[in-house]
Amino acid sequence: MSTPPTRSARRRRNVRRRRVLAGVVSVIIVAALTVGIFGFVRSLGERAQATPDTTPAANASTPTPEAAAPPSFDTAAAADQAMAVLADYSDAARATEDALYQATQKLRSATTAADADAAQAETQQAVDAVKADAEAYRAQITADAAGTNTQPAGGDVAAQMAYLHQYVFSYNSAEWGDYNPYGGDCTNFTSQGLIARGWHIDGTWYSKGAMWTASKPWIATAPMAAYFDKLGFGYSTEADLDRVRVGDVGLFSWGETQAGMDHTMTVSKVEYVPGGPPVVSFISHNSDGEYRELTHALYVEHTDSTVRIYHIP
């Protein structure tokens, strides 16, 4: 038979029990806290993975916009080069010239490579259209005069103009004479230019070179107009300059003089003007000059004047 524990022994045993119980509770609390903290951290990680970062640096798969490339060529220079075609093809219809001008305006204003390339293609199409229209017109006036024209069609306009510019101030009088002292050398000078272009002397229009060996159509304005009419050439007036080109011949009637034709000049430049008629200039003797502007000659140098600008096939 065992001896019952004393009061002090029971007290010590109860203390030990409480200490063990407290240790177990502490372990349980620490374990619970540890699980909670790690669970919270893991939850944050999962939440971060579930929510994509929208910043460009963190999301490399999202493409970033890039600035459009600028034109790879000088658009203004290209536009100027395209418009320069009108110097030789000013006899194209006005509508085709306007289309070329509008295309070059797009080209000038292009700020990206794509826009510049598209505008350049449109401009080239417009250039081709101007050339084709002018060449078709020249073929038409050549065909219209085929039954009456005895001079070669076409010819070398560049050679015609080179000759006239060479002798506009320094006359070639040793070869063709100088009629200024006898009323004017203007028609004689124009005839020389046509010879340089490739025309030939015939029984109506001729000069043997020495003074007073030339026919009236060679040295006088009204007879030259009659000769052109006989050849079947059409002409424009100051009211319609659309089909005028370099190398054509202008025959003028000054308003302040008696009725009749007074002066002959050759077209030396035709300049396109947006929204208005072209500026037409002439090269001539008498009032010697390389670029005498049409309206100035008609209304400033003279008054109430008119002109026939014959289209030379």
C-alpha positions in Angstrom: 0.0 0.0 0.0 1.5 3.3 -1.2 1.8 6.3 0.8 -0.3 9.3 -0.3 1.8 12.3 -1.6 2.2 15.1 0.7 0.8 18.5 0.0 4.2 19.9 -1.0 4.7 17.0 -3.5 1.3 17.6 -5.0 2.1 21.3 -5.4 5.3 20.6 -7.2 3.6 18.1 -9.5 0.9 20.7 -10.4 3.5 23.3 -11.2 5.3 20.8 -13.5 1.9 20.1 -15.3 1.2 23.8 -15.7 4.7 24.4 -17.2 4.2 21.5 -19.6 0.8 22.8 -20.6 2.2 26.3 -21.1 5.0 25.0 -23.3 2.5 23.1 -25.4 0.3 26.1 -25.8 3.4 28.2 -26.8 4.4 25.7 -29.4 0.9 25.7 -30.8 0.8 29.5 -30.9 4.2 29.8 -32.6 3.2 27.2 -35.1 0.0 29.0 -35.9 1.7 32.3 -36.3 4.4 30.8 -38.5 1.7 29.2 -40.8 -0.2 32.4 -40.9 2.8 34.6 -41.9 4.0 32.2 -44.6 0.5 31.8 -45.9 0.1 35.6 -46.1 3.5 35.9 -47.9 2.6 33.2 -50.3 -0.8 34.9 -51.0 1.0 38.1 -51.9 3.2 36.2 -54.3 0.3 34.6 -56.0 -1.5 37.8 -56.2 1.5 39.5 -57.8 1.7 36.7 -60.4 -2.0 37.0 -61.1 -1.8 40.8 -61.7 0.3 41.6 -64.8 2.7 44.6 -64.6 1.7 47.1 -67.3 4.9 49.0 -67.3 6.9 48.7 -70.6 10.0 47.6 -68.7 8.3 44.7 -66.9 6.1 43.6 -69.8 8.6 43.2 -72.7 6.1 41.5 -74.9 4.1 44.7 -75.5 5.4 46.5 -78.6 6.1 50.2 -78.2 5.2 52.7 -80.9 8.1 54.1 -82.9 8.3 57.4 -84.7 7.6 57.2 -88.4 10.7 57.4 -90.6 11.2 60.8 -92.4 11.4 61.0 -96.2 14.6 59.5 -97.7 15.0 62.2 -100.3 14.6 66.0 -100.7 10.9 66.3 -101.4 11.1 70.0 -102.4 13.9 69.4 -104.9 11.9 66.5 -106.3 8.8 68.7 -106.7 10.8 71.4 -108.4 12.3 68.9 -110.8 8.8 67.6 -111.7 7.4 71.1 -112.3 10.3 71.9 -114.5 8.8 69.5 -117.1 6.3 72.3 -118.0 9.1 74.4 -119.4 9.3 72.0 -122.4 5.7 70.7 -122.3 3.7 73.9 -121.6 1.4 72.9 -124.5 -0.2 70.2 -122.4 -3.9 70.8 -121.5 -4.4 72.9 -118.4 -6.1 70.1 -116.5 -3.0 67.9 -116.7 -0.8 70.7 -115.7 -3.0 71.4 -112.6 -2.9 67.7 -111.7 0.9 67.8 -111.8 1.0 70.9 -109.6 -1.4 69.4 -107.0 0.7 66.2 -106.9 3.9 68.2 -106.3 2.1 70.1 -103.4 1.5 66.8 -101.7 5.1 65.8 -102.3 6.3 69.1 -100.7 4.2 68.6 -97.6 5.1 64.9 -97.0 6.7 64.4 -93.6 7.1 60.6 -93.6 8.8 58.2 -95.9 5.6 56.4 -96.7 3.8 59.7 -97.6 6.7 60.9 -99.6 7.0 57.7 -101.6 3.3 57.7 -102.4 3.4 61.4 -103.4 6.4 60.8 -105.6 4.7 58.0 -107.4 1.6 60.2 -108.0 3.9 63.0 -109.2 5.6 60.8 -111.7 2.3 59.7 -113.1 1.3 63.3 -113.4 4.6 64.1 -115.2 4.0 61.2 -117.7 0.4 62.5 -118.2 1.7 66.0 -119.1 4.2 64.7 -121.6 1.7 62.3 -123.2 -0.9 65.1 -123.5 1.5 67.6 -125.1 2.9 65.0 -127.5 -0.7 64.0 -128.5 -1.5 67.7 -129.1 1.6 68.1 -131.3 0.7 65.1 -133.3 -2.7 66.5 -133.8 -1.6 69.9 -135.1 0.9 68.2 -137.3 -1.9 66.0 -138.7 -4.2 69.0 -139.1 -1.6 70.8 -141.3 -0.3 67.8 -143.1 -2.1 68.6 -146.4 -0.8 72.2 -146.5 2.4 72.4 -144.5 5.6 72.3 -146.7 8.0 72.7 -143.8 9.3 69.8 -141.7 7.3 69.2 -138.6 9.0 69.0 -135.2 12.5 70.2 -135.7 15.1 71.1 -133.2 13.6 73.7 -130.9 16.7 73.7 -128.7 18.8 74.7 -131.7 16.3 77.4 -132.6 16.4 78.9 -129.1 20.2 78.6 -128.9 20.6 80.5 -132.1 18.2 83.3 -131.0 19.8 83.7 -127.6 23.3 83.9 -129.3 22.3 86.7 -131.7 19.6 88.6 -129.8 22.0 91.4 -128.9 24.9 90.8 -131.3 23.2 90.5 -134.7 24.3 88.0 -137.3 24.0 90.7 -139.9 27.0 89.5 -141.9 25.0 86.4 -142.9 21.4 87.7 -142.9 21.6 91.5 -143.0 20.0 94.0 -140.5 16.6 95.6 -141.4 16.4 97.8 -138.3 17.1 101.0 -140.3 14.2 100.1 -142.6 11.4 99.4 -140.3 12.7 96.6 -138.1 14.7 93.4 -138.0 12.2 91.4 -135.9 10.8 89.1 -138.6 14.2 88.6 -140.2 15.4 87.5 -136.8 12.5 85.1 -136.2 13.1 83.6 -139.7 16.7 82.9 -138.8 15.6 81.0 -135.8 13.3 78.8 -137.9 16.1 78.0 -140.2 18.2 76.9 -137.1 15.2 74.8 -136.1 15.4 72.9 -139.4 13.1 74.7 -141.8 14.1 75.2 -145.4 13.8 78.0 -147.8 11.1 77.8 -150.4 9.7 79.9 -153.2 7.6 82.1 -150.8 9.7 82.3 -147.7 13.4 82.9 -148.5 16.5 85.0 -148.1 19.8 84.9 -149.9 21.5 86.6 -147.0 22.5 89.9 -148.4 20.3 92.9 -147.8 17.1 93.1 -149.9 17.4 89.6 -151.2 14.7 88.3 -148.8 11.0 87.8 -149.6 8.3 89.7 -147.7 7.2 86.7 -145.6 10.9 86.5 -144.4 11.2 90.1 -143.2 7.7 91.5 -142.7 5.1 90.6 -140.0 1.8 90.6 -142.0 3.3 88.6 -144.9 4.7 86.1 -142.4 1.2 85.7 -140.9 -0.2 85.1 -144.4 2.5 82.5 -145.0 1.7 80.7 -141.7 -2.0 80.7 -142.7 -1.1 79.1 -146.0 0.8 76.4 -144.3 -2.3 75.6 -142.2 -1.0 76.6 -138.8 -3.5 77.5 -136.0 -2.8 80.1 -133.4 -3.8 81.3 -129.9 -4.6 84.8 -128.8 -3.9 86.6 -125.5 -7.2 85.3 -124.2 -6.2 81.6 -124.5 -2.6 80.7 -123.8 -3.1 77.0 -122.8 -1.4 75.4 -125.8 1.5 77.9 -126.3 5.0 76.6 -126.0 8.6 77.7 -126.5 9.5 78.0 -130.2 6.0 79.3 -131.3 5.9 82.6 -133.1 3.9 85.7 -131.9 2.7 88.2 -134.5 1.6 91.5 -132.8 -0.8 94.3 -133.7 -0.2 97.4 -131.7 -3.4 99.2 -130.8 -2.0 102.8 -131.1 -0.9 102.2 -134.7 -3.0 101.9 -137.9 -4.7 98.6 -138.5 -2.4 95.7 -139.4 0.4 93.7 -137.9 3.5 95.4 -136.5 5.9 93.1 -134.8 7.2 89.5 -134.7 8.7 87.7 -131.7 9.5 84.1 -130.8 8.2 82.5 -127.6 11.2 82.0 -125.3 9.6 80.9 -122.0 6.2 79.8 -120.7 5.7 79.8 -116.9 2.9 77.9 -115.1 0.9 80.0 -112.7 -1.5 78.2 -110.3 -5.0 79.5 -110.7 -4.2 81.8 -113.6 -3.0 81.9 -117.2 0.7 81.2 -117.9 3.3 83.9 -118.1 4.5 84.0 -121.7 7.7 85.7 -122.7 9.4 86.4 -126.1 12.8 86.9 -127.6 13.1 89.5 -130.3 15.0 92.2 -132.2 14.0 95.9 -132.5 13.4 96.3 -128.8 16.1 93.6 -128.2 15.3 91.3 -125.4 15.3 87.6 -124.4 12.2 87.6 -122.2 9.7 90.3 -123.1 6.6 89.4 -121.1 3.4 89.3 -123.2 0.9 91.4 -121.1 3.6 94.0 -120.5 4.2 94.3 -124.3 0.5 94.4 -125.1 -0.7 96.8 -122.4 2.3 98.7 -121.0 4.7 99.1 -123.9 1.6 99.6 -126.1 -2.1 100.0 -125.7 -5.2 97.9 -126.8 -3.0 95.5 -128.6 -3.5 91.9 -129.8 -1.4 88.9 -130.7 -1.6 85.8 -132.7 0.8 83.1 -131.4 1.1 80.6 -134.1 1.6 77.0 -133.0 4.6 75.6 -135.0 4.1 71.9 -135.6 
